[in-house]
């Protein structure tokens, strides 16, 4: 027993860096180990105790400070190859150990496995397994397991006889969580459980780490791609208790910065790291590292850990990355032996957070597209039913003019490939349009007879009647087409020939009244929507008012100012919703403006927004013109496919040739026809 005790004291003085041996020494002095086991302590097992360390701040006994534990050596071949200066940049799942605050800047799910031998004693294993799982909006969780052991240690008694085999070692289990808060700051923490086993005794303890990582959102020039990190390990003192003896592991403070530099045609990267490390009762240590990354495939590294240089490299292929480092640990850990090899394997899983965010944005825009189209169809259906009801009421009252206007507007609403309008409804409204036109023709015929009777006296009266009749017909054609201003202009010319023509006066008065009522009704609806806070609906109504031909320049300016004011209230989703509504109503220039504003607020590379902006711009600037000879045959082929109901194939050809003549209205009309028939078919 005295021989074993003397051996313990010798190794305690020879290797002051690690405290597990002191813990066991104190247990001997207190008589807390079992006597049969004291006779079985071998010299090799005493060496194992050197690696089982916790920094010493003993309770119930003599206190020692400024020592280091075995897990202070770090994890991850990539991090160690960078001189352990990685507190400011998340690399892989080893970030759970170095700085939990940086976890939420990891882009993909990953698992990292690390291994290195410890050369002081043969067969000593030191390894780490860690995992990180980032969520799109819920932060990032991580976990890790640190372990070292010396297997199959042969125990011998004082006479040298074997007494059995022992396994000495230590485990640390880590669970972390981090989340980006705001202004580029990410905060995180780690809960740790520690367990030591040596010479048949077990010590346990709990502690935690905290950390933050800051990346300036406004970074330009020197601040671009620059990040700052700070982490405190063992922020709550870790107390390892064995029997009645307790050892306290003090905190370790790490801080530093990292910067990524890109250059060359392939955008290769040079990462630069600098950090400091300060343990309780220790002299601060500066660490440096640099890494060259070639096309995300191969890496070379050089680090400086305290006073020791270290080298490393890595290769990456698909989801796997293998990293290697070679060199000594820092000077104060020199008792562990010479330069050592370290190897890590990291596996990345799934899509990056950036890809997941873009997919979520695209799904949102698609949902808005479907909702807007559905709402537009419902609005169209409601307006259709309202026009039909009003038209029938006017018809029953004998007001065939207003009946015709409402019926023609209802007919136009039901035109096209809209699923919520059945063919019998379209046929029925066409019949009502015919009835109203017949009644108006009868009224016109009665008026013509009156004019003919009055004009029989002179040839001049006959010519006036013919001219008035022609102007009346022209005005009616414009009226049926919904061109009310043109209709009034034709009837005004007729009045110049026959100032007392009651029919023309009546037509003009009713048309102007209808136009005023329509403008006033739309203006009331726009103001009501604006007062309710429905900026999208108000913009839609003011846009319709701007398209009315009868408004004055002052009113046009006022509506433009209101739209500009309301547009400032819209967010990205509302701008897209408004733009898509205008696109469905074929107000392509207005839709183009909304999509342009949405692109300025959102990611300008968003494929959905860019496609709608492209389509709206093409149709806003469309012009009639001959087809270039280079695409004429392809256009005829697409037209033939449309006739044979092969709409997808036709659409593919049309989209290809549009790239050569983007604003050709014939091509754009064919594209719209193919899309409408595809929707109807589906």
ABEGO torsion letter per residue (X at the ends): XAAAAAAAAAAAAABAABAAAAAAAAAAAAGABBAAAAAABBAAAAAAAAAABBBBBBBGBBBBBGBBBAAAAEBEAAAAAAGGAAAABBABAAAAAABAAAAAABABBBBBBBBBBBAABBGBBBBBBBBBBBBAAAEBBBBBBBBBBBBGBBBBBAAGBBAEBBBBEBBBBBBBBBBBBBGGBBBBBBBBBBBBBBGGBBBBBBBBBBBBBBBBAABBEAABGBBBBBBBBGABBBBBBBEABBBBBBBBBBBEBBBBBBBEAAGBBBBBBBBBBBBBGBBBBBBBBBBBBBGGABBBBBBBBGABBBBBBBBBBEABBBBBBBEBBBAAAAAAEBBBBBBBBBBBBEBBAAAAAAAAAAAAAAAAAAAAAAAAAAAAAAAAAAAAAAAAAAAAAGBAAAAAAAAAAAAAAABEBBAABBAAAAAAAAAAAAAAAAAAAAAAAAAAAAAAAAAAABAAAAAAAAAAAAAAAAAAAAAAAGBAAAAAAAAAAAAAABAABAAAAAAAAAAAAAAAAAAAAAAAAAAAAAAAGBAAAAAAAAAAAAABAABBAAAAAAAAAAAAAAAAABBAAAAAAAAAAAAAAGBAAAAAAAAAAAAAABBAABAAAAAAAAAAAAAAABBBBBBBAAAAAAAAAAAAAAAAGBAAAAAAAAAAAAAABAABAAAAAAAAAAAAAAAAAX
